[in-house]
Amino acid sequence: MPQLNLVYFAWVREAIGRDEERVERPAPDVTIRAFIARLAEQGGGYCQAFAEPDRLRAALDQRFVPLDSPIGEARELAIFPPVTGG
């Protein structure tokens, strides 16, 4: 099966306890929001990191996308809190 590289940043990474992992890529029509809901069901740090999905941002293959975007054939999904700066 095709793999999806998950990359985590900031407090998402801290809650899960790892920078990245490889998982089986879901069906192309599965949205990022639905996929992270499945990850949250694993409990522990995943549940903590993904408890409030509206606080998260995502990028597919290094392009920012809304959480309701389908994962499609992406090779990488990055998940992180909103970026702030001055």
Protein Blocks (a to p, Z undefined) as FASTA:
>chain_A
ZZdddddehjllmmnopabdcdddddfklcfklmmmmmmmngpjllmmmmmmmlpccdee
hiacdfkbcfkjafbdcdddddddZZ
